[in-house]
Amino acid sequence: QVQLVESGGGLVQAGGSLELSCAASGSIFSVNAMGWYRQAPGKQRELVAYITHSGNTMYQDSVQGRFTISRDNAKNTVYLQMSTLKPEDTAVYYCAARFEPWDDFGSWGQGTQVTVSS
């Protein structure tokens, strides 16, 4: 099991930037990848980006070039640097862990609200 705590959300104007953090504790050594998801009101939760234990990354098309996922293994923390934010990026952002490449992401954090005003 791994416990995840997100932070860094807030209100920002369109075009602005925010950095989200996800602090992990527990069975960190068994995690294959860490991901960021988001859920906007009335919409399904969607994968935004993930980073594997070897540093490979994947981004949703809509955030490619604007968001950067990174990790600090010494701090057991994953970051999501978000730039050029758009109102459609408004959502609750969740951190999640995946233990095997074929697993779904789980071990959800409590989420952090990101609101982008136009």
Biopython code that builds the backbone (N, CA, C, O; Angstrom):
import numpy as np
from Bio.PDB.StructureBuilder import StructureBuilder

atoms = [
    (1, "GLN", "N", (0.839, -1.185, 0.000)),
    (1, "GLN", "CA", (0.000, 0.000, 0.000)),
    (1, "GLN", "C", (0.880, 1.243, 0.000)),
    (1, "GLN", "O", (1.978, 1.241, 0.557)),
    (2, "VAL", "N", (0.394, 2.280, -0.618)),
    (2, "VAL", "CA", (1.085, 3.552, -0.619)),
    (2, "VAL", "C", (0.062, 4.649, -0.324)),
    (2, "VAL", "O", (-1.081, 4.594, -0.778)),
    (3, "GLN", "N", (0.493, 5.626, 0.433)),
    (3, "GLN", "CA", (-0.369, 6.753, 0.773)),
    (3, "GLN", "C", (0.131, 7.989, 0.020)),
    (3, "GLN", "O", (1.331, 8.254, -0.048)),
    (4, "LEU", "N", (-0.808, 8.722, -0.533)),
    (4, "LEU", "CA", (-0.471, 9.870, -1.375)),
    (4, "LEU", "C", (-1.177, 11.121, -0.866)),
    (4, "LEU", "O", (-2.360, 11.083, -0.525)),
    (5, "VAL", "N", (-0.446, 12.226, -0.818)),
    (5, "VAL", "CA", (-1.013, 13.498, -0.375)),
    (5, "VAL", "C", (-0.639, 14.570, -1.391)),
    (5, "VAL", "O", (0.536, 14.867, -1.602)),
    (6, "GLU", "N", (-1.666, 15.144, -2.017)),
    (6, "GLU", "CA", (-1.439, 16.192, -2.998)),
    (6, "GLU", "C", (-1.470, 17.575, -2.340)),
    (6, "GLU", "O", (-2.098, 17.771, -1.300)),
    (7, "SER", "N", (-0.787, 18.511, -2.964)),
    (7, "SER", "CA", (-0.825, 19.901, -2.531)),
    (7, "SER", "C", (-0.466, 20.799, -3.705)),
    (7, "SER", "O", (0.041, 20.335, -4.726)),
    (8, "GLY", "N", (-0.733, 22.088, -3.547)),
    (8, "GLY", "CA", (-0.317, 23.050, -4.554)),
    (8, "GLY", "C", (-1.412, 23.607, -5.431)),
    (8, "GLY", "O", (-1.152, 24.480, -6.259)),
    (9, "GLY", "N", (-2.634, 23.124, -5.269)),
    (9, "GLY", "CA", (-3.719, 23.657, -6.081)),
    (9, "GLY", "C", (-4.060, 25.081, -5.684)),
    (9, "GLY", "O", (-3.549, 25.604, -4.694)),
    (10, "GLY", "N", (-4.930, 25.700, -6.468)),
    (10, "GLY", "CA", (-5.340, 27.053, -6.160)),
    (10, "GLY", "C", (-6.044, 27.701, -7.322)),
    (10, "GLY", "O", (-6.421, 27.042, -8.291)),
    (11, "LEU", "N", (-6.215, 29.005, -7.213)),
    (11, "LEU", "CA", (-6.875, 29.801, -8.244)),
    (11, "LEU", "C", (-5.814, 30.574, -9.020)),
    (11, "LEU", "O", (-4.954, 31.226, -8.428)),
    (12, "VAL", "N", (-5.877, 30.499, -10.323)),
    (12, "VAL", "CA", (-4.903, 31.184, -11.164)),
    (12, "VAL", "C", (-5.611, 31.711, -12.404)),
    (12, "VAL", "O", (-6.609, 31.141, -12.845)),
    (13, "GLN", "N", (-5.103, 32.782, -12.956)),
    (13, "GLN", "CA", (-5.674, 33.317, -14.185)),
    (13, "GLN", "C", (-5.191, 32.523, -15.393)),
    (13, "GLN", "O", (-4.124, 31.909, -15.366)),
    (14, "ALA", "N", (-5.980, 32.546, -16.430)),
    (14, "ALA", "CA", (-5.586, 31.891, -17.668)),
    (14, "ALA", "C", (-4.229, 32.411, -18.119)),
    (14, "ALA", "O", (-3.951, 33.608, -18.058)),
    (15, "GLY", "N", (-3.392, 31.484, -18.572)),
    (15, "GLY", "CA", (-2.043, 31.837, -18.964)),
    (15, "GLY", "C", (-1.028, 31.705, -17.852)),
    (15, "GLY", "O", (0.178, 31.762, -18.097)),
    (16, "GLY", "N", (-1.501, 31.529, -16.634)),
    (16, "GLY", "CA", (-0.621, 31.415, -15.489)),
    (16, "GLY", "C", (-0.088, 30.006, -15.282)),
    (16, "GLY", "O", (-0.313, 29.105, -16.090)),
    (17, "SER", "N", (0.625, 29.845, -14.170)),
    (17, "SER", "CA", (1.280, 28.570, -13.859)),
    (17, "SER", "C", (0.990, 28.147, -12.429)),
    (17, "SER", "O", (0.728, 28.970, -11.552)),
    (18, "LEU", "N", (1.043, 26.846, -12.222)),
    (18, "LEU", "CA", (0.934, 26.254, -10.889)),
    (18, "LEU", "C", (1.777, 25.000, -10.873)),
    (18, "LEU", "O", (1.973, 24.361, -11.907)),
    (19, "GLU", "N", (2.281, 24.643, -9.690)),
    (19, "GLU", "CA", (2.973, 23.375, -9.539)),
    (19, "GLU", "C", (2.281, 22.564, -8.454)),
    (19, "GLU", "O", (2.118, 23.023, -7.323)),
    (20, "LEU", "N", (1.880, 21.362, -8.815)),
    (20, "LEU", "CA", (1.287, 20.439, -7.862)),
    (20, "LEU", "C", (2.355, 19.481, -7.351)),
    (20, "LEU", "O", (3.286, 19.117, -8.070)),
    (21, "SER", "N", (2.200, 19.083, -6.099)),
    (21, "SER", "CA", (3.108, 18.115, -5.498)),
    (21, "SER", "C", (2.316, 16.932, -4.982)),
    (21, "SER", "O", (1.165, 17.074, -4.569)),
    (22, "CYS", "N", (2.935, 15.770, -5.006)),
    (22, "CYS", "CA", (2.323, 14.548, -4.477)),
    (22, "CYS", "C", (3.374, 13.835, -3.638)),
    (22, "CYS", "O", (4.337, 13.280, -4.167)),
    (23, "ALA", "N", (3.177, 13.857, -2.329)),
    (23, "ALA", "CA", (4.102, 13.200, -1.422)),
    (23, "ALA", "C", (3.621, 11.783, -1.162)),
    (23, "ALA", "O", (2.464, 11.563, -0.803)),
    (24, "ALA", "N", (4.516, 10.829, -1.346)),
    (24, "ALA", "CA", (4.169, 9.419, -1.195)),
    (24, "ALA", "C", (4.837, 8.829, 0.037)),
    (24, "ALA", "O", (5.959, 9.195, 0.390)),
    (25, "SER", "N", (4.137, 7.921, 0.678)),
    (25, "SER", "CA", (4.689, 7.187, 1.805)),
    (25, "SER", "C", (4.159, 5.759, 1.752)),
    (25, "SER", "O", (3.170, 5.479, 1.075)),
    (26, "GLY", "N", (4.823, 4.864, 2.469)),
    (26, "GLY", "CA", (4.401, 3.469, 2.462)),
    (26, "GLY", "C", (5.319, 2.643, 1.581)),
    (26, "GLY", "O", (6.535, 2.833, 1.605)),
    (27, "SER", "N", (4.764, 1.739, 0.814)),
    (27, "SER", "CA", (5.533, 0.794, -0.006)),
    (27, "SER", "C", (5.985, 1.424, -1.311)),
    (27, "SER", "O", (5.605, 0.981, -2.395)),
    (28, "ILE", "N", (6.805, 2.466, -1.192)),
    (28, "ILE", "CA", (7.246, 3.221, -2.371)),
    (28, "ILE", "C", (8.063, 2.356, -3.313)),
    (28, "ILE", "O", (7.985, 2.518, -4.530)),
    (29, "PHE", "N", (8.844, 1.440, -2.762)),
    (29, "PHE", "CA", (9.757, 0.640, -3.568)),
    (29, "PHE", "C", (9.021, -0.220, -4.585)),
    (29, "PHE", "O", (9.602, -0.623, -5.592)),
    (30, "SER", "N", (7.753, -0.503, -4.331)),
    (30, "SER", "CA", (6.991, -1.396, -5.203)),
    (30, "SER", "C", (6.201, -0.652, -6.273)),
    (30, "SER", "O", (5.480, -1.275, -7.053)),
    (31, "VAL", "N", (6.327, 0.662, -6.319)),
    (31, "VAL", "CA", (5.563, 1.460, -7.285)),
    (31, "VAL", "C", (6.255, 1.464, -8.638)),
    (31, "VAL", "O", (7.443, 1.772, -8.733)),
    (32, "ASN", "N", (5.516, 1.123, -9.681)),
    (32, "ASN", "CA", (6.048, 1.123, -11.045)),
    (32, "ASN", "C", (5.954, 2.499, -11.688)),
    (32, "ASN", "O", (6.852, 2.917, -12.418)),
    (33, "ALA", "N", (4.853, 3.204, -11.409)),
    (33, "ALA", "CA", (4.652, 4.521, -12.015)),
    (33, "ALA", "C", (3.752, 5.365, -11.127)),
    (33, "ALA", "O", (2.938, 4.849, -10.361)),
    (34, "MET", "N", (3.919, 6.676, -11.250)),
    (34, "MET", "CA", (3.061, 7.630, -10.549)),
    (34, "MET", "C", (2.366, 8.485, -11.602)),
    (34, "MET", "O", (2.964, 8.878, -12.604)),
    (35, "GLY", "N", (1.099, 8.758, -11.352)),
    (35, "GLY", "CA", (0.341, 9.509, -12.338)),
    (35, "GLY", "C", (-0.466, 10.637, -11.726)),
    (35, "GLY", "O", (-0.754, 10.648, -10.529)),
    (36, "TRP", "N", (-0.824, 11.586, -12.580)),
    (36, "TRP", "CA", (-1.748, 12.655, -12.216)),
    (36, "TRP", "C", (-3.002, 12.497, -13.068)),
    (36, "TRP", "O", (-2.935, 12.383, -14.292)),
    (37, "TYR", "N", (-4.135, 12.495, -12.396)),
    (37, "TYR", "CA", (-5.433, 12.470, -13.038)),
    (37, "TYR", "C", (-6.157, 13.770, -12.694)),
    (37, "TYR", "O", (-5.751, 14.498, -11.788)),
    (38, "ARG", "N", (-7.219, 14.047, -13.421)),
    (38, "ARG", "CA", (-8.065, 15.184, -13.064)),
    (38, "ARG", "C", (-9.517, 14.849, -13.368)),
    (38, "ARG", "O", (-9.827, 14.028, -14.231)),
    (39, "GLN", "N", (-10.389, 15.512, -12.629)),
    (39, "GLN", "CA", (-11.819, 15.333, -12.839)),
    (39, "GLN", "C", (-12.502, 16.681, -12.750)),
    (39, "GLN", "O", (-12.506, 17.327, -11.703)),
    (40, "ALA", "N", (-13.080, 17.095, -13.866)),
    (40, "ALA", "CA", (-13.835, 18.335, -13.922)),
    (40, "ALA", "C", (-15.292, 18.043, -13.578)),
    (40, "ALA", "O", (-15.741, 16.906, -13.722)),
    (41, "PRO", "N", (-16.035, 19.048, -13.128)),
    (41, "PRO", "CA", (-17.448, 18.843, -12.779)),
    (41, "PRO", "C", (-18.231, 18.234, -13.936)),
    (41, "PRO", "O", (-18.181, 18.729, -15.062)),
    (42, "GLY", "N", (-18.951, 17.160, -13.648)),
    (42, "GLY", "CA", (-19.774, 16.530, -14.653)),
    (42, "GLY", "C", (-19.022, 15.679, -15.655)),
    (42, "GLY", "O", (-19.617, 15.174, -16.607)),
    (43, "LYS", "N", (-17.722, 15.512, -15.457)),
    (43, "LYS", "CA", (-16.918, 14.732, -16.398)),
    (43, "LYS", "C", (-16.247, 13.566, -15.687)),
    (43, "LYS", "O", (-16.134, 13.548, -14.461)),
    (44, "GLN", "N", (-15.808, 12.600, -16.474)),
    (44, "GLN", "CA", (-15.099, 11.462, -15.909)),
    (44, "GLN", "C", (-13.664, 11.840, -15.566)),
    (44, "GLN", "O", (-13.088, 12.765, -16.139)),
    (45, "ARG", "N", (-13.111, 11.105, -14.623)),
    (45, "ARG", "CA", (-11.714, 11.295, -14.280)),
    (45, "ARG", "C", (-10.858, 10.885, -15.470)),
    (45, "ARG", "O", (-11.120, 9.861, -16.102)),
    (46, "GLU", "N", (-9.844, 11.673, -15.776)),
    (46, "GLU", "CA", (-8.982, 11.380, -16.912)),
    (46, "GLU", "C", (-7.514, 11.465, -16.530)),
    (46, "GLU", "O", (-7.124, 12.239, -15.657)),
    (47, "LEU", "N", (-6.715, 10.658, -17.198)),
    (47, "LEU", "CA", (-5.282, 10.646, -16.959)),
    (47, "LEU", "C", (-4.655, 11.864, -17.633)),
    (47, "LEU", "O", (-4.888, 12.127, -18.812)),
    (48, "VAL", "N", (-3.867, 12.591, -16.872)),
    (48, "VAL", "CA", (-3.190, 13.774, -17.388)),
    (48, "VAL", "C", (-1.767, 13.443, -17.805)),
    (48, "VAL", "O", (-1.328, 13.803, -18.897)),
    (49, "ALA", "N", (-1.053, 12.755, -16.926)),
    (49, "ALA", "CA", (0.338, 12.405, -17.201)),
    (49, "ALA", "C", (0.775, 11.343, -16.212)),
    (49, "ALA", "O", (0.189, 11.200, -15.139)),
    (50, "TYR", "N", (1.814, 10.597, -16.580)),
    (50, "TYR", "CA", (2.425, 9.689, -15.624)),
    (50, "TYR", "C", (3.913, 9.597, -15.888)),
    (50, "TYR", "O", (4.399, 9.930, -16.969)),
    (51, "ILE", "N", (4.629, 9.132, -14.861)),
    (51, "ILE", "CA", (6.065, 8.949, -14.960)),
    (51, "ILE", "C", (6.400, 7.600, -14.339)),
    (51, "ILE", "O", (5.919, 7.273, -13.255)),
    (52, "THR", "N", (7.225, 6.818, -15.027)),
    (52, "THR", "CA", (7.578, 5.495, -14.519)),
    (52, "THR", "C", (8.793, 5.581, -13.594)),
    (52, "THR", "O", (9.431, 6.626, -13.474)),
    (53, "HIS", "N", (9.092, 4.461, -12.949)),
    (53, "HIS", "CA", (10.236, 4.440, -12.039)),
    (53, "HIS", "C", (11.539, 4.691, -12.775)),
    (53, "HIS", "O", (12.519, 5.126, -12.171)),
    (54, "SER", "N", (11.561, 4.420, -14.081)),
    (54, "SER", "CA", (12.766, 4.647, -14.877)),
    (54, "SER", "C", (12.787, 6.035, -15.509)),
    (54, "SER", "O", (13.742, 6.391, -16.199)),
    (55, "GLY", "N", (11.731, 6.819, -15.272)),
    (55, "GLY", "CA", (11.716, 8.195, -15.761)),
    (55, "GLY", "C", (10.994, 8.431, -17.067)),
    (55, "GLY", "O", (10.946, 9.562, -17.550)),
    (56, "ASN", "N", (10.438, 7.399, -17.641)),
    (56, "ASN", "CA", (9.653, 7.588, -18.857)),
    (56, "ASN", "C", (8.364, 8.320, -18.530)),
    (56, "ASN", "O", (7.760, 8.091, -17.482)),
    (57, "THR", "N", (7.944, 9.199, -19.428)),
    (57, "THR", "CA", (6.759, 10.003, -19.187)),
    (57, "THR", "C", (5.746, 9.864, -20.316)),
    (57, "THR", "O", (6.093, 9.528, -21.448)),
    (58, "MET", "N", (4.512, 10.124, -19.988)),
    (58, "MET", "CA", (3.408, 10.138, -20.944)),
    (58, "MET", "C", (2.500, 11.282, -20.590)),
    (58, "MET", "O", (2.248, 11.542, -19.414)),
    (59, "TYR", "N", (1.993, 11.985, -21.621)),
    (59, "TYR", "CA", (1.094, 13.114, -21.404)),
    (59, "TYR", "C", (-0.154, 12.973, -22.260)),
    (59, "TYR", "O", (-0.112, 12.456, -23.376)),
    (60, "GLN", "N", (-1.256, 13.441, -21.714)),
    (60, "GLN", "CA", (-2.471, 13.569, -22.499)),
    (60, "GLN", "C", (-2.214, 14.636, -23.567)),
    (60, "GLN", "O", (-1.496, 15.605, -23.323)),
    (61, "ASP", "N", (-2.799, 14.454, -24.735)),
    (61, "ASP", "CA", (-2.555, 15.383, -25.841)),
    (61, "ASP", "C", (-2.845, 16.837, -25.472)),
    (61, "ASP", "O", (-2.120, 17.744, -25.880)),
    (62, "SER", "N", (-3.899, 17.048, -24.704)),
    (62, "SER", "CA", (-4.321, 18.422, -24.414)),
    (62, "SER", "C", (-3.356, 19.176, -23.508)),
    (62, "SER", "O", (-3.429, 20.401, -23.419)),
    (63, "VAL", "N", (-2.449, 18.464, -22.831)),
    (63, "VAL", "CA", (-1.508, 19.138, -21.933)),
    (63, "VAL", "C", (-0.073, 19.041, -22.424)),
    (63, "VAL", "O", (0.831, 19.641, -21.844)),
    (64, "GLN", "N", (0.134, 18.282, -23.501)),
    (64, "GLN", "CA", (1.485, 18.120, -24.060)),
    (64, "GLN", "C", (2.083, 19.490, -24.372)),
    (64, "GLN", "O", (1.460, 20.315, -25.041)),
    (65, "GLY", "N", (3.292, 19.717, -23.879)),
    (65, "GLY", "CA", (3.966, 20.985, -24.114)),
    (65, "GLY", "C", (3.642, 22.059, -23.097)),
    (65, "GLY", "O", (4.323, 23.083, -23.044)),
    (66, "ARG", "N", (2.621, 21.848, -22.293)),
    (66, "ARG", "CA", (2.252, 22.833, -21.260)),
    (66, "ARG", "C", (2.523, 22.311, -19.858)),
    (66, "ARG", "O", (2.870, 23.083, -18.964)),
    (67, "PHE", "N", (2.369, 21.012, -19.659)),
    (67, "PHE", "CA", (2.566, 20.391, -18.345)),
    (67, "PHE", "C", (3.835, 19.547, -18.371)),
    (67, "PHE", "O", (4.199, 18.972, -19.397)),
    (68, "THR", "N", (4.498, 19.486, -17.223)),
    (68, "THR", "CA", (5.681, 18.640, -17.075)),
    (68, "THR", "C", (5.582, 17.855, -15.777)),
    (68, "THR", "O", (5.412, 18.430, -14.702)),
    (69, "ILE", "N", (5.689, 16.546, -15.886)),
    (69, "ILE", "CA", (5.689, 15.689, -14.697)),
    (69, "ILE", "C", (7.129, 15.324, -14.372)),
    (69, "ILE", "O", (7.928, 15.047, -15.267)),
    (70, "SER", "N", (7.454, 15.324, -13.085)),
    (70, "SER", "CA", (8.806, 14.981, -12.667)),
    (70, "SER", "C", (8.732, 14.323, -11.295)),
    (70, "SER", "O", (7.692, 14.332, -10.638)),
    (71, "ARG", "N", (9.853, 13.755, -10.882)),
    (71, "ARG", "CA", (9.872, 13.095, -9.585)),
    (71, "ARG", "C", (11.192, 13.355, -8.887)),
    (71, "ARG", "O", (12.236, 13.501, -9.523)),
    (72, "ASP", "N", (11.124, 13.410, -7.561)),
    (72, "ASP", "CA", (12.304, 13.521, -6.712)),
    (72, "ASP", "C", (12.305, 12.281, -5.846)),
    (72, "ASP", "O", (11.582, 12.214, -4.852)),
    (73, "ASN", "N", (13.113, 11.295, -6.215)),
    (73, "ASN", "CA", (13.100, 10.025, -5.498)),
    (73, "ASN", "C", (13.563, 10.183, -4.053)),
    (73, "ASN", "O", (13.092, 9.464, -3.172)),
    (74, "ALA", "N", (14.462, 11.096, -3.805)),
    (74, "ALA", "CA", (14.961, 11.301, -2.448)),
    (74, "ALA", "C", (13.855, 11.807, -1.528)),
    (74, "ALA", "O", (13.855, 11.532, -0.328)),
    (75, "LYS", "N", (12.910, 12.551, -2.107)),
    (75, "LYS", "CA", (11.808, 13.108, -1.309)),
    (75, "LYS", "C", (10.521, 12.305, -1.477)),
    (75, "LYS", "O", (9.500, 12.642, -0.877)),
    (76, "ASN", "N", (10.560, 11.239, -2.292)),
    (76, "ASN", "CA", (9.349, 10.449, -2.566)),
    (76, "ASN", "C", (8.198, 11.354, -3.003)),
    (76, "ASN", "O", (7.065, 11.211, -2.544)),
    (77, "THR", "N", (8.510, 12.266, -3.882)),
    (77, "THR", "CA", (7.533, 13.263, -4.318)),
    (77, "THR", "C", (7.505, 13.347, -5.836)),
    (77, "THR", "O", (8.538, 13.305, -6.505)),
    (78, "VAL", "N", (6.292, 13.467, -6.354)),
    (78, "VAL", "CA", (6.072, 13.664, -7.783)),
    (78, "VAL", "C", (5.457, 15.042, -7.976)),
    (78, "VAL", "O", (4.616, 15.474, -7.188)),
    (79, "TYR", "N", (5.878, 15.718, -9.019)),
    (79, "TYR", "CA", (5.413, 17.074, -9.283)),
    (79, "TYR", "C", (4.688, 17.139, -10.635)),
    (79, "TYR", "O", (4.945, 16.345, -11.540)),
    (80, "LEU", "N", (3.802, 18.083, -10.733)),
    (80, "LEU", "CA", (3.184, 18.400, -12.020)),
    (80, "LEU", "C", (3.279, 19.907, -12.189)),
    (80, "LEU", "O", (2.536, 20.665, -11.565)),
    (81, "GLN", "N", (4.203, 20.329, -13.042)),
    (81, "GLN", "CA", (4.355, 21.740, -13.351)),
    (81, "GLN", "C", (3.401, 22.074, -14.488)),
    (81, "GLN", "O", (3.489, 21.500, -15.574)),
    (82, "MET", "N", (2.491, 23.005, -14.231)),
    (82, "MET", "CA", (1.469, 23.357, -15.212)),
    (82, "MET", "C", (1.674, 24.800, -15.651)),
    (82, "MET", "O", (1.708, 25.714, -14.827)),
    (83, "SER", "N", (1.808, 24.989, -16.942)),
    (83, "SER", "CA", (2.019, 26.324, -17.496)),
    (83, "SER", "C", (0.965, 26.614, -18.552)),
    (83, "SER", "O", (0.267, 25.720, -19.030)),
    (84, "THR", "N", (0.873, 27.889, -18.901)),
    (84, "THR", "CA", (-0.097, 28.317, -19.907)),
    (84, "THR", "C", (-1.462, 27.705, -19.631)),
    (84, "THR", "O", (-2.098, 27.138, -20.519)),
    (85, "LEU", "N", (-1.892, 27.829, -18.402)),
    (85, "LEU", "CA", (-3.145, 27.204, -17.977)),
    (85, "LEU", "C", (-4.344, 27.807, -18.690)),
    (85, "LEU", "O", (-4.370, 28.997, -19.006)),
    (86, "LYS", "N", (-5.333, 26.961, -18.936)),
    (86, "LYS", "CA", (-6.565, 27.351, -19.621)),
    (86, "LYS", "C", (-7.750, 27.082, -18.711)),
    (86, "LYS", "O", (-7.666, 26.234, -17.822)),
    (87, "PRO", "N", (-8.847, 27.788, -18.916)),
    (87, "PRO", "CA", (-10.035, 27.511, -18.085)),
    (87, "PRO", "C", (-10.457, 26.034, -18.125)),
    (87, "PRO", "O", (-10.975, 25.516, -17.136)),
    (88, "GLU", "N", (-10.243, 25.369, -19.239)),
    (88, "GLU", "CA", (-10.618, 23.962, -19.339)),
    (88, "GLU", "C", (-9.709, 23.036, -18.547)),
    (88, "GLU", "O", (-9.970, 21.835, -18.465)),
    (89, "ASP", "N", (-8.641, 23.577, -17.961)),
    (89, "ASP", "CA", (-7.801, 22.789, -17.061)),
    (89, "ASP", "C", (-8.383, 22.759, -15.643)),
    (89, "ASP", "O", (-7.877, 22.045, -14.777)),
    (90, "THR", "N", (-9.430, 23.521, -15.414)),
    (90, "THR", "CA", (-10.069, 23.540, -14.102)),
    (90, "THR", "C", (-10.609, 22.166, -13.747)),
    (90, "THR", "O", (-11.390, 21.580, -14.496)),
    (91, "ALA", "N", (-10.185, 21.660, -12.600)),
    (91, "ALA", "CA", (-10.585, 20.314, -12.166)),
    (91, "ALA", "C", (-9.983, 20.045, -10.795)),
    (91, "ALA", "O", (-9.157, 20.808, -10.293)),
    (92, "VAL", "N", (-10.418, 18.943, -10.207)),
    (92, "VAL", "CA", (-9.720, 18.407, -9.045)),
    (92, "VAL", "C", (-8.650, 17.466, -9.584)),
    (92, "VAL", "O", (-8.940, 16.560, -10.365)),
    (93, "TYR", "N", (-7.426, 17.691, -9.162)),
    (93, "TYR", "CA", (-6.298, 16.895, -9.628)),
    (93, "TYR", "C", (-5.922, 15.868, -8.562)),
    (93, "TYR", "O", (-5.772, 16.194, -7.385)),
    (94, "TYR", "N", (-5.776, 14.629, -9.002)),
    (94, "TYR", "CA", (-5.477, 13.517, -8.107)),
    (94, "TYR", "C", (-4.152, 12.867, -8.488)),
    (94, "TYR", "O", (-3.799, 12.764, -9.663)),
    (95, "CYS", "N", (-3.451, 12.445, -7.487)),
    (95, "CYS", "CA", (-2.243, 11.668, -7.660)),
    (95, "CYS", "C", (-2.607, 10.190, -7.487)),
    (95, "CYS", "O", (-3.491, 9.852, -6.699)),
    (96, "ALA", "N", (-1.929, 9.323, -8.218)),
    (96, "ALA", "CA", (-2.215, 7.899, -8.121)),
    (96, "ALA", "C", (-0.956, 7.101, -8.390)),
    (96, "ALA", "O", (-0.001, 7.603, -8.983)),
    (97, "ALA", "N", (-0.963, 5.860, -7.950)),
    (97, "ALA", "CA", (0.190, 4.978, -8.106)),
    (97, "ALA", "C", (-0.206, 3.718, -8.866)),
    (97, "ALA", "O", (-1.343, 3.252, -8.801)),
    (98, "ARG", "N", (0.768, 3.190, -9.581)),
    (98, "ARG", "CA", (0.575, 1.925, -10.292)),
    (98, "ARG", "C", (1.714, 0.993, -9.896)),
    (98, "ARG", "O", (2.878, 1.394, -9.899)),
    (99, "PHE", "N", (1.385, -0.232, -9.560)),
    (99, "PHE", "CA", (2.396, -1.146, -9.035)),
    (99, "PHE", "C", (3.003, -2.048, -10.095)),
    (99, "PHE", "O", (4.143, -2.491, -9.950)),
    (100, "GLU", "N", (2.267, -2.325, -11.150)),
    (100, "GLU", "CA", (2.771, -3.132, -12.261)),
    (100, "GLU", "C", (2.378, -2.426, -13.556)),
    (100, "GLU", "O", (1.376, -1.712, -13.587)),
    (101, "PRO", "N", (3.150, -2.615, -14.619)),
    (101, "PRO", "CA", (2.822, -1.943, -15.885)),
    (101, "PRO", "C", (1.428, -2.275, -16.418)),
    (101, "PRO", "O", (0.827, -1.479, -17.139)),
    (102, "TRP", "N", (0.921, -3.455, -16.058)),
    (102, "TRP", "CA", (-0.395, -3.863, -16.555)),
    (102, "TRP", "C", (-1.527, -3.501, -15.609)),
    (102, "TRP", "O", (-2.693, -3.753, -15.912)),
    (103, "ASP", "N", (-1.189, -2.903, -14.448)),
    (103, "ASP", "CA", (-2.208, -2.517, -13.468)),
    (103, "ASP", "C", (-2.876, -1.213, -13.856)),
    (103, "ASP", "O", (-2.327, -0.414, -14.614)),
    (104, "ASP", "N", (-4.065, -1.014, -13.324)),
    (104, "ASP", "CA", (-4.670, 0.317, -13.337)),
    (104, "ASP", "C", (-4.028, 1.150, -12.231)),
    (104, "ASP", "O", (-3.476, 0.615, -11.270)),
    (105, "PHE", "N", (-4.112, 2.474, -12.388)),
    (105, "PHE", "CA", (-3.661, 3.353, -11.318)),
    (105, "PHE", "C", (-4.653, 3.298, -10.165)),
    (105, "PHE", "O", (-5.860, 3.187, -10.381)),
    (106, "GLY", "N", (-4.145, 3.376, -8.943)),
    (106, "GLY", "CA", (-4.992, 3.369, -7.770)),
    (106, "GLY", "C", (-4.297, 4.088, -6.637)),
    (106, "GLY", "O", (-3.443, 4.945, -6.865)),
    (107, "SER", "N", (-4.666, 3.736, -5.402)),
    (107, "SER", "CA", (-4.102, 4.373, -4.208)),
    (107, "SER", "C", (-4.250, 5.880, -4.305)),
    (107, "SER", "O", (-3.284, 6.618, -4.113)),
    (108, "TRP", "N", (-5.437, 6.330, -4.595)),
    (108, "TRP", "CA", (-5.697, 7.737, -4.857)),
    (108, "TRP", "C", (-5.442, 8.629, -3.647)),
    (108, "TRP", "O", (-5.690, 8.252, -2.502)),
    (109, "GLY", "N", (-4.931, 9.841, -3.945)),
    (109, "GLY", "CA", (-4.852, 10.860, -2.922)),
    (109, "GLY", "C", (-6.206, 11.529, -2.767)),
    (109, "GLY", "O", (-7.184, 11.126, -3.398)),
    (110, "GLN", "N", (-6.260, 12.570, -1.909)),
    (110, "GLN", "CA", (-7.536, 13.220, -1.640)),
    (110, "GLN", "C", (-7.892, 14.254, -2.707)),
    (110, "GLN", "O", (-9.034, 14.707, -2.779)),
    (111, "GLY", "N", (-6.931, 14.619, -3.519)),
    (111, "GLY", "CA", (-7.168, 15.574, -4.592)),
    (111, "GLY", "C", (-6.887, 17.006, -4.171)),
    (111, "GLY", "O", (-6.946, 17.349, -2.990)),
    (112, "THR", "N", (-6.584, 17.826, -5.151)),
    (112, "THR", "CA", (-6.360, 19.252, -4.923)),
    (112, "THR", "C", (-7.040, 20.027, -6.053)),
    (112, "THR", "O", (-6.909, 19.685, -7.228)),
    (113, "GLN", "N", (-7.766, 21.077, -5.672)),
    (113, "GLN", "CA", (-8.551, 21.833, -6.640)),
    (113, "GLN", "C", (-7.676, 22.821, -7.396)),
    (113, "GLN", "O", (-6.905, 23.573, -6.800)),
    (114, "VAL", "N", (-7.806, 22.807, -8.713)),
    (114, "VAL", "CA", (-7.165, 23.803, -9.570)),
    (114, "VAL", "C", (-8.277, 24.539, -10.311)),
    (114, "VAL", "O", (-9.090, 23.926, -11.003)),
    (115, "THR", "N", (-8.302, 25.841, -10.159)),
    (115, "THR", "CA", (-9.304, 26.654, -10.835)),
    (115, "THR", "C", (-8.593, 27.710, -11.677)),
    (115, "THR", "O", (-7.782, 28.486, -11.173)),
    (116, "VAL", "N", (-8.912, 27.721, -12.962)),
    (116, "VAL", "CA", (-8.308, 28.679, -13.888)),
    (116, "VAL", "C", (-9.394, 29.633, -14.360)),
    (116, "VAL", "O", (-10.360, 29.225, -15.006)),
    (117, "SER", "N", (-9.225, 30.891, -14.033)),
    (117, "SER", "CA", (-10.216, 31.899, -14.422)),
    (117, "SER", "C", (-9.851, 32.516, -15.772)),
    (117, "SER", "O", (-8.679, 32.653, -16.124)),
    (118, "SER", "N", (-10.888, 32.878, -16.507)),
    (118, "SER", "CA", (-10.657, 33.456, -17.843)),
    (118, "SER", "C", (-10.526, 34.958, -17.787)),
    (118, "SER", "O", (-10.330, 35.600, -18.818)),
]
sb = StructureBuilder()
sb.init_structure("model")
sb.init_model(0)
sb.init_chain("A")
sb.init_seg("    ")
for serial, (resi, resn, name, xyz) in enumerate(atoms, 1):
    if name == "N":
        sb.init_residue(resn, " ", resi, " ")
    sb.init_atom(name, np.array(xyz, "f"), 0.0, 1.0, " ", f" {name:<3s}", serial, name[0])
structure = sb.get_structure()
